[in-house]
Amino acid sequence: MARILTSLSWVFGTLALIMAVMYPYVINMVVVQPARQELQSLVNTVVKAQLIHFSENKRYVYFAPDPVQVNRAQRDLKGIQIDAPSFSVEAFGSLNTPLIVRATTRSTAMNQDGIPPLMYKYTIPKGAAVGQGEWVQLSGEEPGLLSGLF
């Protein structure tokens, strides 16, 4: 009986150790990468609609992530879907960049769905017809139980 318990303890301990090491990689593949793709796709859709709107009206549509402004922006941008359950999107400008479209993870998605805080920003510089998107790093920390050891 003691041999069986010892063997089971070794098996469960080994499985627990494997899970602790593999957990960050599995979560990255199952949760984080699909969320990143969805977020980037959402921003790119808004940017394409903004460029079409700019070519027709010579101005961009700026909006904050509140529902009233998002609904107005959806109407102005020919009915594209801006409001996403997991992400909030906003469009604004500055002196050097007439259009910045930025999307972040909603707090409800972080709490309920386990999506990490993500931010993707697409910037169109002054005088340019196209811009570039970039992921904004919100933290220098890596996820996982063993992240601080390596």
C-alpha positions as CSV (number, residue, x, y, z in Angstrom):
1,M,0.0,0.0,0.0
2,A,2.8,2.4,0.8
3,R,4.4,1.7,-2.6
4,I,1.2,2.6,-4.4
5,L,0.9,5.8,-2.4
6,T,4.5,6.7,-3.1
7,S,4.1,6.0,-6.8
8,L,0.9,8.1,-7.0
9,S,2.6,10.9,-5.1
10,W,5.4,10.9,-7.6
11,V,3.0,10.8,-10.6
12,F,0.8,13.7,-9.3
13,G,3.9,15.7,-8.3
14,T,5.4,15.3,-11.7
15,L,2.2,16.2,-13.4
16,A,1.8,19.3,-11.2
17,L,5.4,20.4,-12.1
18,I,4.7,19.9,-15.8
19,M,1.5,21.9,-15.5
20,A,3.3,24.8,-13.7
21,V,5.9,25.0,-16.4
22,M,3.6,24.6,-19.4
23,Y,0.7,26.7,-18.2
24,P,2.0,30.1,-19.6
25,Y,2.7,28.6,-23.0
26,V,-0.7,26.9,-23.2
27,I,-2.6,30.1,-22.1
28,N,-0.6,32.1,-24.6
29,M,-1.7,29.8,-27.4
30,V,-5.3,29.3,-26.3
31,V,-6.3,32.8,-24.9
32,V,-3.7,35.5,-25.7
33,Q,-2.9,34.9,-29.4
34,P,-6.6,34.7,-30.5
35,A,-7.3,37.9,-28.4
36,R,-4.4,39.7,-30.0
37,Q,-5.6,38.7,-33.5
38,E,-9.1,39.9,-32.7
39,L,-7.9,43.2,-31.3
40,Q,-5.6,43.8,-34.3
41,S,-8.4,43.0,-36.7
42,L,-10.8,45.3,-35.0
43,V,-8.4,48.2,-35.1
44,N,-7.5,47.5,-38.8
45,T,-11.2,47.5,-39.7
46,V,-11.7,50.9,-38.0
47,V,-8.6,52.3,-39.8
48,K,-9.8,51.1,-43.2
49,A,-13.2,52.7,-42.6
50,Q,-11.5,55.9,-41.4
51,L,-9.4,56.1,-44.6
52,I,-12.5,55.6,-46.8
53,H,-14.3,58.3,-44.8
54,F,-11.3,60.6,-45.1
55,S,-11.1,60.2,-48.9
56,E,-14.8,61.1,-49.2
57,N,-15.1,63.9,-46.5
58,K,-11.5,65.1,-46.0
59,R,-11.8,64.5,-42.2
60,Y,-11.5,61.7,-39.7
61,V,-14.1,60.6,-37.2
62,Y,-12.9,61.0,-33.7
63,F,-14.6,59.2,-30.8
64,A,-14.1,58.1,-27.2
65,P,-15.0,54.6,-26.0
66,D,-18.3,55.6,-24.5
67,P,-21.5,54.1,-26.1
68,V,-23.0,57.4,-27.4
69,Q,-19.8,58.4,-29.3
70,V,-19.2,54.8,-30.6
71,N,-22.7,54.6,-32.0
72,R,-22.3,58.0,-33.7
73,A,-18.9,56.9,-35.1
74,Q,-20.4,53.6,-36.4
75,R,-23.1,55.6,-38.2
76,D,-20.6,58.0,-39.7
77,L,-18.2,55.2,-40.8
78,K,-20.9,53.4,-42.8
79,G,-22.1,51.0,-40.0
80,I,-18.9,49.1,-39.3
81,Q,-18.9,47.3,-36.0
82,I,-16.7,49.2,-33.5
83,D,-18.2,48.1,-30.2
84,A,-16.7,44.7,-29.2
85,P,-17.5,42.9,-25.9
86,S,-13.9,42.3,-25.0
87,F,-12.2,45.5,-26.3
88,S,-12.8,49.3,-26.2
89,V,-11.8,51.4,-29.2
90,E,-11.1,55.1,-29.5
91,A,-10.0,57.4,-32.3
92,F,-8.3,60.7,-31.7
93,G,-5.7,63.0,-33.2
94,S,-2.8,65.2,-32.2
95,L,-0.7,68.0,-33.8
96,N,1.7,65.6,-35.5
97,T,-0.6,62.6,-36.0
98,P,-4.1,63.4,-37.4
99,L,-5.3,59.9,-36.6
100,I,-4.6,57.5,-33.8
101,V,-6.9,54.5,-33.4
102,R,-6.3,52.7,-30.1
103,A,-7.9,49.6,-28.6
104,T,-7.5,48.1,-25.2
105,T,-8.9,45.1,-23.3
106,R,-12.0,45.9,-21.2
107,S,-11.8,45.2,-17.5
108,T,-14.8,42.9,-17.7
109,A,-13.0,40.8,-20.3
110,M,-9.9,40.6,-18.0
111,N,-12.0,39.6,-15.0
112,Q,-14.5,37.2,-16.7
113,D,-12.6,35.8,-19.8
114,G,-9.0,35.8,-18.4
115,I,-7.8,38.0,-21.3
116,P,-4.6,39.9,-20.3
117,P,-4.4,43.6,-20.6
118,L,-3.5,44.4,-24.3
119,M,-3.2,47.6,-26.2
120,Y,-2.9,48.0,-30.0
121,K,-2.4,51.4,-31.6
122,Y,-2.4,52.4,-35.2
123,T,-1.0,55.8,-36.1
124,I,-1.3,57.7,-39.3
125,P,1.4,60.5,-39.4
126,K,0.7,64.0,-40.7
127,G,0.9,64.1,-44.5
128,A,0.8,60.3,-44.9
129,A,-1.9,58.2,-46.5
130,V,-1.0,55.1,-44.5
131,G,0.4,54.5,-41.1
132,Q,1.6,51.6,-39.0
133,G,0.3,49.6,-36.1
134,E,2.2,48.6,-33.0
135,W,1.6,46.7,-29.8
136,V,2.0,48.8,-26.7
137,Q,3.7,47.0,-23.9
138,L,1.7,47.6,-20.7
139,S,4.0,45.7,-18.3
140,G,7.5,44.3,-18.4
141,E,6.4,41.2,-16.5
142,E,6.1,37.8,-18.1
143,P,3.1,35.7,-17.1
144,G,3.5,32.4,-15.3
145,L,4.6,30.8,-12.0
146,L,8.2,30.5,-12.9
147,S,8.6,33.8,-14.7
148,G,10.6,35.5,-12.1
149,L,13.2,32.7,-11.9
150,F,14.5,32.9,-15.4
